[in-house]
Amino acid sequence: MIKDPAAFIRTETRLLPVPHTPELSLHAADEATELWQRTEEELGEIGLPPPFWAFAWAGGQALARYILDNPETVRGKRVLDFASGSGLVAIAAMKAGAAEVLACDIDSFAIAAIGLNAEANGVTVTPVQANLIGRDEGWDTVLAGDICYERDLAEQVTDWLFALSRRGAAVLIGDPGRSYLPKDKLEQLCLYEVPVTRTLEDAEIKKTGVWRFRHSEA
């Protein structure tokens, strides 16, 4: 079993620029790293959950790009990055001038990756290992990338985010057309063509939107 997630991440990844936000870098797996080649069964044998933190997913890349290009979205605000993974969106928010960013994930390896990636990009975020669905700690802005890939999770998360939006939080969702995105409740702010890895996304470019809840319902 892996006793030191941070040391494991340093060994098994490379610090690489993010394709759609090249001003930011992440400790990531790629074809040159052994982590990339390992199957889920092999990862389970060494005590490693699926390493979602080791990749820059399309929704997170789009959300990070939007925040960097529209810093007023987060400037001076208390921000939550939900299901943060690598911490990419949280890092972008701090770069864009957020007052503070809470980056939450349930995976201890993601928590370690968030800390390492924030340090590599010269910012400070607060990693929190917790499932915050249903909680409201008064965040001004809530960011969520790639959360709609599983039916039950997507429903739980979007119901919670909708409630946060109704009470006045600015909620932004990055999504490349996952099956369970509730488009009927959302409006698209922008659409990007995001470079991704074919082995993860069955394409080299994913059209990826940044969405918010419709004003008439929020």
C-alpha positions in Angstrom: 0.0 0.0 0.0 1.1 3.6 -0.7 2.0 5.4 2.5 3.0 8.8 1.1 0.7 10.0 -1.7 2.7 13.1 -2.4 5.9 11.1 -2.9 4.0 8.7 -5.1 2.6 11.6 -7.3 6.1 13.2 -7.6 7.5 9.8 -8.8 4.7 8.7 -11.1 3.8 11.9 -12.9 5.5 14.7 -14.8 4.9 18.4 -14.3 3.3 19.4 -17.7 1.5 22.5 -19.0 -2.3 22.1 -19.4 -3.3 22.1 -23.1 -6.1 24.7 -22.8 -4.5 26.7 -20.1 -0.8 26.5 -20.9 0.0 29.2 -18.3 -0.8 26.5 -15.7 1.0 23.2 -15.1 -0.1 20.0 -13.4 1.6 16.8 -12.1 0.0 14.6 -14.7 0.2 11.1 -16.1 1.0 10.8 -19.8 2.2 8.1 -22.2 5.7 8.5 -20.8 4.7 7.6 -17.3 4.1 4.1 -15.9 0.9 5.2 -14.1 -0.6 5.8 -17.5 -0.1 2.1 -18.5 -1.5 0.5 -15.3 -4.9 -1.1 -15.3 -7.6 -0.4 -12.7 -6.9 -3.9 -11.3 -3.2 -3.2 -11.0 -3.9 0.2 -9.3 -6.2 -1.5 -6.8 -3.5 -4.0 -5.9 -1.3 -1.1 -4.8 -4.1 0.6 -3.0 -4.7 3.4 -5.5 -8.2 4.5 -6.4 -8.7 5.5 -10.1 -6.3 8.5 -10.5 -8.8 11.1 -11.8 -6.4 13.7 -10.3 -3.7 12.7 -12.8 -5.4 14.1 -15.8 -6.7 17.5 -17.0 -10.3 16.6 -17.9 -12.2 18.6 -20.5 -14.7 20.2 -18.2 -12.0 21.4 -15.8 -9.9 22.8 -18.6 -12.8 24.8 -20.0 -13.8 26.1 -16.6 -10.2 27.1 -15.8 -9.9 28.9 -19.2 -13.2 30.7 -18.6 -12.1 31.9 -15.1 -8.7 33.1 -16.3 -10.3 35.0 -19.2 -13.1 36.4 -16.9 -11.4 37.0 -13.6 -14.4 39.1 -12.3 -16.1 35.7 -11.8 -14.0 35.0 -8.8 -12.0 38.2 -7.9 -12.1 38.9 -4.2 -14.6 36.0 -3.6 -14.7 32.9 -1.4 -14.8 30.0 -3.9 -15.5 26.3 -3.7 -14.0 24.0 -6.3 -16.1 20.9 -6.0 -14.7 17.4 -6.9 -11.4 19.3 -7.5 -9.3 16.3 -8.7 -6.0 17.8 -9.8 -6.9 21.2 -8.4 -6.7 22.9 -11.8 -9.9 24.9 -11.5 -9.0 26.0 -7.9 -5.6 27.1 -9.1 -7.1 29.1 -11.9 -9.4 30.8 -9.4 -6.6 31.9 -7.2 -4.6 33.1 -10.2 -7.6 35.1 -11.2 -7.7 36.9 -7.8 -10.1 34.9 -5.6 -9.8 35.8 -1.9 -9.7 32.1 -0.9 -10.4 28.8 -2.6 -11.6 25.6 -0.9 -10.7 22.6 -3.2 -12.7 19.5 -2.1 -12.4 15.9 -3.1 -13.0 12.5 -1.4 -9.7 11.0 -2.7 -6.7 11.4 -0.4 -4.4 11.2 -3.5 -6.4 14.1 -5.1 -5.8 16.1 -1.9 -2.1 15.5 -2.1 -2.1 16.4 -5.8 -4.0 19.6 -5.2 -1.3 20.7 -2.7 1.5 19.8 -5.0 -0.1 21.5 -8.1 -0.9 24.7 -6.2 2.7 24.9 -5.0 4.0 24.3 -8.5 1.8 27.2 -9.8 2.7 29.6 -6.9 -0.7 29.8 -5.3 -2.2 28.6 -2.0 -5.5 26.7 -2.0 -7.2 24.9 0.9 -7.6 21.2 0.1 -10.4 19.5 2.0 -11.1 15.7 1.9 -14.8 15.6 2.3 -18.1 15.1 0.5 -19.7 18.5 0.7 -22.9 17.6 -1.2 -25.8 19.2 0.7 -23.7 21.6 2.7 -23.6 25.4 2.4 -20.8 27.3 4.0 -21.7 30.6 2.3 -19.4 30.4 -0.7 -19.7 33.3 -3.1 -18.8 31.2 -6.2 -19.0 27.4 -6.7 -17.2 25.7 -9.5 -17.7 22.2 -10.7 -16.0 20.5 -13.7 -17.0 17.1 -15.2 -19.6 16.1 -12.6 -22.3 14.6 -14.9 -20.8 11.3 -16.0 -22.9 9.1 -13.6 -26.7 9.4 -13.3 -27.1 9.3 -9.5 -24.1 11.5 -8.7 -25.1 14.0 -11.4 -28.6 14.3 -9.9 -27.4 14.8 -6.4 -24.8 17.3 -7.3 -26.9 19.4 -9.7 -29.8 19.5 -7.2 -27.4 20.8 -4.5 -25.8 23.3 -6.9 -29.2 24.5 -8.0 -30.1 25.2 -4.4 -26.8 27.1 -3.9 -27.6 29.1 -7.0 -31.1 30.0 -5.8 -29.7 31.4 -2.6 -27.3 33.7 -4.6 -24.1 31.8 -5.2 -22.6 32.1 -8.6 -22.4 28.5 -9.8 -20.4 27.5 -12.9 -20.3 24.0 -14.4 -17.7 22.8 -17.0 -19.0 20.0 -19.1 -18.1 18.4 -22.5 -21.6 17.0 -23.2 -21.7 14.2 -20.5 -24.9 12.2 -20.6 -26.5 13.5 -17.4 -25.9 17.2 -17.8 -29.3 18.9 -17.0 -29.3 21.2 -20.0 -33.0 22.1 -19.4 -31.9 23.9 -16.2 -28.8 25.6 -17.6 -27.6 28.2 -20.1 -24.3 28.0 -21.9 -21.9 30.9 -21.3 -19.3 29.8 -23.8 -18.0 26.8 -25.8 -14.4 25.8 -26.2 -12.6 23.2 -28.3 -10.5 21.5 -25.6 -7.5 19.3 -26.4 -7.8 16.0 -24.6 -6.4 12.5 -24.7 -8.0 10.1 -27.0 -7.6 7.1 -24.7 -9.7 9.0 -22.0 -12.2 10.8 -24.2 -12.5 8.9 -27.5 -11.4 12.1 -29.3 -8.5 14.5 -29.4 -10.7 17.6 -29.2 -13.9 17.9 -27.1 -16.3 20.7 -27.5 -16.8 21.7 -23.9 -19.2 24.3 -22.5 -19.2 26.4 -19.4 -22.8 26.6 -18.0 -24.8 28.4 -15.3 -28.3 27.9 -14.0 -30.9 29.9 -15.8 -31.7 33.2 -14.2 -35.4 32.6 -14.4 -35.0 29.6 -12.2 -32.2 30.8 -10.0 
